[in-house]
């Protein structure tokens, strides 16, 4: 499932849903979107970010960026200046700027509420941007060649530290003491403490049902108490209460182990999977399904806005919940997708 292509391979532009599904499993495409040749459903939403209580941005698989001023009730196209329609990540900076990470075009930023976007790629070795993280005034990017930090004054990316060369970084999280964690494709979870010598792998207890180390991490989240949650490609969720030194599985009761999002708030821990959304209030001993109203169960991203509303992006549009996930409403007006041919340059 997690085999990675070598640099420079070019594949034909196949349009069948079977081929798209196979590529998503074997390459580095976003997980889940499998468009068919005549598919006219809502766009597959890979990334979401909120900018206040009303304003939302959605990044799609092959149809670019969308913006909503009314909590997703209606959407309009955004992304003027963005050269790659395959959006993998979105984040809102402290100053209100929005950053979009793409599959082939690097990072783009808007400071005018999505009217225009500018590329910010100076210093990046690879332009596949799997994740973006905003911490205070700092923006981090997880790329196909490790983790980078954006300089405040010169809009130039610099490598965070050594040890992740040629490693695909799917997830980034930072604890309150400034320690940075990276979830990778092939190397599991790594930790970088300020003033240390580089990334250190943290895998004690991070094992699947057969005792094999979980090397493919898709999601990282840190709760207010400092506990770290790691969501894997197909091995469920793990929790560490000691800064990543040791891990234990907490998702044995989940019906699906493909983790696409982890969200923590005062009401519990929410997990988005390849087959719906679930919540636990007892650190994983019991999981409650939260899928009432979800017409697409292949969830790609899960976020919470400043007002407490939950938003889910799926392979067939977006959904909003105003009651902590008990019920969901489709919010797809203006998110029309149709058929999007998959990108054909793989590593």
C-alpha positions, -999 to 999 in steps of 0.1 A, spaced: 0 0 0 28 24 8 53 17 -20 68 49 -34 78 55 -70 114 64 -80 121 98 -94 113 105 -130 88 78 -138 61 91 -162 28 71 -165 1 75 -192 -28 96 -183 -53 68 -175 -89 79 -167 -105 47 -152 -114 47 -116 -96 14 -111 -63 29 -122 -68 60 -101 -75 38 -71 -44 18 -77 -22 49 -80 -36 63 -48 -26 31 -30 8 26 -45 21 61 -52 21 94 -33 -13 107 -45 -38 119 -19 -57 90 -3 -93 83 -13 -102 103 -45 -110 78 -72 -129 98 -99 -146 79 -127 -146 90 -163 -182 103 -162 -183 114 -125 -200 147 -120 -203 147 -82 -190 173 -58 -152 178 -58 -130 156 -37 -119 178 -8 -84 171 5 -78 201 26 -98 227 47 -90 257 68 -111 282 86 -103 319 89 -127 331 116 -162 320 121 -176 324 86 -147 322 62 -136 289 49 -112 276 22 -113 242 6 -86 225 -15 -97 199 -39 -82 170 -58 -78 183 -93 -102 213 -92 -82 238 -73 -93 261 -45 -127 272 -33 -138 299 -8 -169 303 13 -180 334 32 -210 317 49 -197 287 67 -198 265 36 -234 272 26 -221 285 -8 -187 283 -25 -169 302 -52 -137 294 -71 -105 309 -57 -69 303 -66 -60 329 -92 -22 324 -96 -22 288 -83 -6 267 -111 -15 232 -97 -51 223 -91 -42 193 -69 -43 209 -34 -29 187 -6 -29 211 24 -42 244 37 -34 265 68 -43 299 82 -14 320 95 -15 342 126 -18 373 104 -48 359 84 -28 349 54 -38 315 38 -12 291 26 -19 262 2 3 233 -4 1 215 -38 11 182 -53 35 196 -79 36 234 -76 48 240 -41 33 266 -17 10 295 -26 -1 323 -3 -30 348 -4 -32 380 16 -63 394 -1 -89 368 11 -83 344 -18 -86 368 -47 -49 363 -58 -22 338 -48 15 340 -51 40 311 -52 65 310 -22 90 283 -32 124 298 -26 146 273 -8 123 242 -14 140 212 -30 108 194 -38 74 209 -45 51 182 -32 37 198 0 18 172 21 12 193 52 14 229 65 16 239 101 12 274 116 27 280 150 26 317 161 44 336 134 61 305 119 49 284 90 62 249 86 59 227 55 62 189 53 75 181 18 88 152 -3 122 162 10 118 167 47 105 196 68 110 233 62 104 266 80 95 298 63 116 328 71 97 358 85 114 385 66 125 371 32 98 345 23 126 319 19 122 283 32 150 267 52 154 231 63 144 226 99 173 203 106 192 173 93 180 138 91 149 139 68 166 142 34 145 125 7 118 116 32 82 123 26 67 142 56 29 137 59 23 154 92 38 180 116 30 190 151 47 211 177 44 208 215 42 237 239 80 235 247 89 239 210 96 203 202 87 194 166 73 161 156 72 147 120 50 119 107 67 103 77 63 79 49 87 51 57 104 63 89 75 66 113 75 94 138 106 116 144 112 142 170 134 173 170 141 191 202 154 227 201 192 229 202 195 191 196 216 176 168 187 166 145 157 143 141 154 113 163 131 84 155 105 75 182 91 41 176 90 22 209 55 6 211 45 20 177 37 -15 163 9 -30 143 -12 -61 152 16 -84 140 43 -66 160 58 -47 130 69 -11 134 44 14 120 65 33 95 38 52 76 22 81 96 -5 103 81 -16 125 110 -2 140 142 -21 159 169 -11 171 204 -37 177 230 -37 204 257 -21 180 282 8 173 258 -2 138 248 6 130 211 -17 111 188 -4 95 156 -27 83 129 -13 57 106 -21 47 70 -36 13 79 -27 6 116 -50 29 135 -42 55 162 -14 55 187 -10 77 218 22 88 236 20 105 270 58 110 273 68 131 243 69 103 218 93 81 238 67 53 241 35 46 223 4 25 228 -25 17 204 -59 32 213 -80 23 183 -85 -15 185 -123 -9 186 -123 13 155 -139 -4 124 -114 12 101 -76 17 106 -70 41 78 -67 74 97 -72 107 78 -77 132 106 -74 135 144 -91 164 162 -91 170 199 -114 194 218 -129 197 253 -157 172 243 -135 144 232 -111 130 206 -125 128 170 -109 105 144 -117 106 106 -111 73 88 -116 58 54 -150 47 66 -165 76 86 -159 97 118 -157 84 153 -154 99 188 -139 87 221 -142 103 255 -122 76 274 -89 76 254 -99 49 230 -116 23 251 -149 30 233 -156 47 200 -189 62 190 -197 66 152 -206 101 141 -218 95 106 -255 106 106 -258 127 74 -225 118 58 -233 105 23 -196 99 16 -178 79 43 -143 83 27 -132 113 49 -100 131 38 -98 159 63 -115 170 96 -112 205 112 -129 226 138 -136 263 133 -133 291 159 -170 289 165 -168 252 173 -184 239 141 -168 207 126 -161 205 89 -153 173 70 -138 170 35 -146 138 17 -141 122 -17 -175 136 -26 -177 171 -12 -177 187 22 -200 185 53 -206 206 84 -218 197 119 -230 222 144 -237 196 171 -202 181 177 -206 155 149 -240 141 159 -255 152 126 -239 164 93 -251 186 65 -237 185 30 -223 219 20 -216 215 -17 -232 244 -35 -205 256 -58 -181 227 -51 -189 210 -84 -161 187 -94 -168 165 -124 -140 144 -137 -105 154 -128 -76 136 -146 -50 124 -121 -15 139 -123 9 117 -141 43 126 -127 52 102 -99 83 96 -79 
